[in-house]
Amino acid sequence: MKHAARTALVLAGAGAGAAALRKLASPPSDARSGERWMAVTVNCPPTDVLPEGRPPRPLDEFGDALEITVRPAPGDRGTELAARLRGGVSPTETSLPSRLAGKDPRQEVRRALREAKSLLETGEVMQPDAPPTSREETVGGRLVGLASRRAGGEGVL
């Protein structure tokens, strides 16, 4: 590869990386991030998702702080359960540093949606294996442990 071609390839990669970081760090332009709906697809009919008009326990704990919608999932593949915080969330609370520190209030909504899905489908909240299957004394185990601790409510690896 010639020097000019290598330089162009490196610059293109750096530009793509910078654009990806900018997109992650900045709030979306189409809507304030606190107004976004977060959703899960539950493998049961809509009548079972909100029995007696009440949401499942993990979502019910938020009280009036959440808006909740239920509708059939596309392709007759269960039910889509969606929630969002009423009144929105400030851009500071949803910034990249807040997400990494686990201080984004939407993380609790995501956790509640995952737990509600688990309760509706299995009757219990599924927990990861304890003790974990990775060993902290290995390099790979330390990396997995670090990533799991830093997940900040964003799911399980």
N, C-alpha and C positions, 0 to 999 in steps of 0.2 A: 504494500500500500504506500502510495506516495505521501510525503509530508503534508501537503495541502489537504488531501482527502482525509487523513487522520485528524488534522486540526478541525476540519469541518464537522467530522463525526463527534469529536469531543465537545465542541461548542453546541451542537444540536442536542446532545445528551444533557449538558448542563442547563440549557434553556428549558428542556422538557421537565427536568427535575425542579427547577425554580418555579415553573408554572404550576406543577403539582403541589408544591409547598404553599404557594400563594392561595391556591384554591382551598386547601385544607384549613389555612389560618383565617381566611376571610369569611364573613357571613354571606349566605346566599343572597343574590340580588333580587330574586323573584318574590321572596317573602321573608319576613323576619323568621329566624330559625325557631323561635319559641312558638310560632303559630303552626308549625308543621305537625301533621298527624303521624303518629307512630303506630304501626299495625303488625299483627300476627295473623296467620291463617290457622284456624282451629278445625280439626277434623270431627265436626259434629254439626247438627242442624242449628239454624239461628235461634230456634225456640229453646234449645238447651243452653245457649250462651248467656242469655239474660233471663233466667227463671224468675218469675214473679216481678219482672222489671228491674231487678237488682243485678249489678255486675258481680263477677266472682270476687271473693274475699280480698285478694291482693289489690285489686283496683278499687274496691269499695272503701278501703282504708283511707283513700285520698279525699273522700267526701265530695263536696262541691268544687274542689280544686281542679277536677278533671271533666272534660267533655268526652263522652264515650259514644261511639257509633258501632252498629252491627249491621252487616249486609252479607248477602251470599257472595262467596268467593267466585272469581271468574272460572268458567268451565265446570260449574257444579262440583267444586272440589272443597267443600266445607263452608266455613263461615269466616269472614274477615272481621276481626275485632280491632278497632282503632281507638286511640286515646290521644289527647293533647291537653296541655295545661291551660286553664282559663286565664286570660289576661296576658298571656305570652311570657317571655323570659327576656331579660336584657342581654344585649350582645356581649357584655362582660362575663355574664354567667355561662355563656355558651362558647366562649373563646377556647382556643386550643389549650392554653395553660390550665384553664378551669377543668376541661375534660380530662387532661392528664392527671390533675390533682384529685379527680373524683368529686368535684364540687359542682358539676353541671346538674341542675335539678331534673333534666330529662332522663338522666341515667336511672333514677328511681322509677320513672314511668316505664322505661324499657324493662327493668327488672320485674316490675309488677305485671307487665304484659306477658313476659316469659313464664312467670309463675302461674298466671291465670290460664295460659295455654296448657301447661303441665297438669294443673288441677282438673281442667275440663276433659282432657284426653285420658288421663291415667288415674285420676282421683287423689293424687298426691303430688307434692312438689318434688321433682326429681333433683337430687343433689349429686355433685361429682363424687367420684371415688374418694374415700378417705381411708387410709392415707393415700396421697397421690401416687400414681404409678411411676413417676420420675424420681430419680435419686439426686439429691442436692450435691452429693460429693463428686458428681461428674460434670464436665463442662456443659454438656447438653442439658443435664438436669437443672443446672443453675440458670441457664438461659430460659428454659421453660418456666421455672419458678419465678424468675424476674418478670417475664411477659405476663404470667397469670396474675401476679400481684399488681402490675401496672394496668391491667385490663380495665380497672375502674368501673365495673358494672356494665361493661360493654359485651358481656358474654363470656363463654368458656372456650378455651383453645381447643 
